[in-house]
Amino acid sequence: MSSNAPARSDIILERLTTLHPKLIDLSLDRTWRILEALGHPERSLPPVFHVAGTNGKGSVCAMLRAMLEAGGYGVHSYTSPHLVRFHERIRLAGKPHSAFIEEEELAALLDECERANAGEPITFFEITTAAALLAFSRHPADALILEVGMGGRLDTTNVVAKPAVTIITPVDLDHQAFLGDTLSAIASEKAGILKKGVPGVIGMQQEEALAAIEHAAERTGAPLDIFGQEFIAHEEAGALVYQDEGGLLDLPLPRLRGRHQIGNAAMAIRALRRAPFLPVDQAAIARGLTEAEWPARLQRLTRGPIFEHLPEGSEVWLDGGHNPAAGRVIAEMMADLAQHDRPESPRPLLLLAGMLDTKDATGFFAAFRDLAAHVETIAIPHAEASLPAARLAEMASAAGLDANAAPSISEALERITIAAGRATPRVLICGSLYLAGHILKDNS
């Protein structure tokens, strides 16, 4: 077999995409059917931390996993989408840290699930989630961190009868075609993961979203721990200060960049403190905060082929956020960085953006008005649902930005160099996790 030949799992995954005419079809019926055929692996899982929300899910999962591992626990985790390879979605407990599932085991699991499905209609996410649950049921671990794919109530991951803790990160407008076009409707779908008697840790919410979550909790019988009420955190003198009824913790700032990570860290800490059967001391929490990694979330790139197209000394950041709320926190971070530029040599902020046609691109770009000097837009390579570069440039212009459509990433980077003039730029590559994955793959 040539080194360029696709892995067996890639061949199976490609085949699995043909089992249902829709990429997304929110329902649990098909999931229950395949889980029954597999012997109900969802009933044989370690204690589950189930995480829903619009933004911050992945960061909370990463910090929670790092804190638990720093405390000496074996942790499985399931997140989506992947950036470079599907294997990234499934991490199995290992020593010293959880590792991505190996190719041989993944291919065998996918084969087993395909046989159990017997050709019936099932979405790609449903059958691959079944494979992940099967893997988790067969490997010992102290905890499983399970990230919702979309929504919550009808999400494929919502098959665990009694998780240890549920978490809902900040809710905002996204996936309106599937979840509803109001904050209340979207929050109600996310709150579908709440379970009777199971602690629900709720991140900072807008009033409308919080009301919907509280209503769902009352109906379900789920006790809530709400940011700003049962627990709080803030930055003080270069440190993170966390407080709840159990006391105050002085901690280092998260390794993950951005002010919003304070709230994400607080949710992870509160979730741990609501799972007393997995005690984690302050030292392990601190270590987890400083060791957590989550690629393509305000990730600074320092090497790779993209730098061949940029002026020497260019600063490059990568983020996969793709909705207006994500745009705001990314822009906030870029503004914070600008405040630390030397007055005699400020760095102009230049964007390279690609987005899917399901996203509110104008809303995303609005956060960068009066902040970004220029935007180069591209069509995301190999993404059928990508917005055409010209259309995305129009949407950036509608948000008040100076924008231009480029035919390729390399051409966009070269135009960014021209736009920077004599200045050394700060470049933000943004708009989609699919674009971020393409950049990471080609820049490795």
C-alpha positions, 0 to 999 in steps of 0.5 A: 500500500502506498503512503498516500493511500487512504486509511481503512477508516477513511474508506469506511467513513466515506461510505457511511456518509451515503447512508442518509440523504441528509447530513443533519436530521435531528432525531434519536430513533435511529440512534436507539435502533443501532445502540440496541443492535450493539447491545446498548453500550451507552449503559456501560459508560464511566461517569459522564460530563455532558456538555452543550451550548453554542460557544465554549463547549470544546474549551470547557471539555479541554480544561475539564479533561486536563484538570481530571488528568492532572488529578490522576484520573483516566478520561475518555472524551468525545468532541466534534468536529475534527480538524485534521483527522476523524480520530481526533474526535475520540480520545481514550483514557491512557497514561499519562494522558488520553490519546486519540483512538488508533486506526486499527481499533477505529476501523474495526469499530466502524465495521462493526457499527456498519454491520449492526446498522444493516444498511438502514438510513442513519446519519454520519454523526449518528453512526460514528457516535455509536462507534465512539460509545462502543469504544468508551464502553470497552475501555476502563476510565474514571470519566467520560466528557461527552460534547453535544454535536448540535442542540441537545434534546435530539442530539445523538449524544443525549442517550445517557440516562443519568450523567454525573453532571450536565453543562450548558455553555453560553447560548447564542444564535447559531444553527437556526435552521435546525434549532429555532430562530430565537434565543429562547428556542435554541436554549430550550433545545440545549436544555434538553440534556438536563436530567432529573436530579443531575446537577446542571452547571450553567454558564453566563447567559443572556436573560432570554436564554437563562429563562428558557433553561430555568423553565426546562430545569423546573420541568425536568427536576434538574438542580441548576448552578448558575454562573454569577449566582452559585459560582463566579470567577474573574481575573485579578492581578494576572490571576483567576479568582474562582469562588463558590459556597465551598470557598475561594480559589486563587488560580493561574489564568488559563493557557487558552487565550481570551477573556471568555476563557475565564467563564469557561474555566469556571464552568469546568471547575464547578462541574468538578466540584459537583462530582465529589466522587472524583476529588480534584485538589487545587494544585490539579485544577491549576495544572489543568488550567495551564496545560489544557490545549484546544487547537484552532481557538485563538491559537498562535501559529509560529511556523509553517509554509504560510509564513513564506507568504508574509513579511518577516515578524508577522504575527498569525492567529487561528480561530474556528469561531463562526457565529456573531458571538464568537466574532465578538470574543475573537475581536475582543482578544485582538483589541487586547493584543493591540493595546500591547503593541509598541506605539511606534510600531502598531500592527495592523489587523488583517483577516483571512476568512472563509465561512460556510453558507449556513453562517451569519457572516455579516454578523460575524464580521460586524465585531471587527468594524473599526478594528480590522484594516482589511479582509481577504476572503476565500472559498474553503478548500474541499468544503462543498458548503463554503460561501464563494469568496466573492459573496463572503467579501460582499458580506464583509463589506456590508459589515463595514469592512474593506474586503477583497475576494482571493482565489486561493490561500496563498494569493490571499496571504500575498495580498495581505502582505501588500495591504500591510504596506511597511507595517508588520501585520497581525493576521487572523485566519478565521471563520470556520473550523473547516478552514482552520483544519485545512490550515493546520493540515497544510501548515504541519 
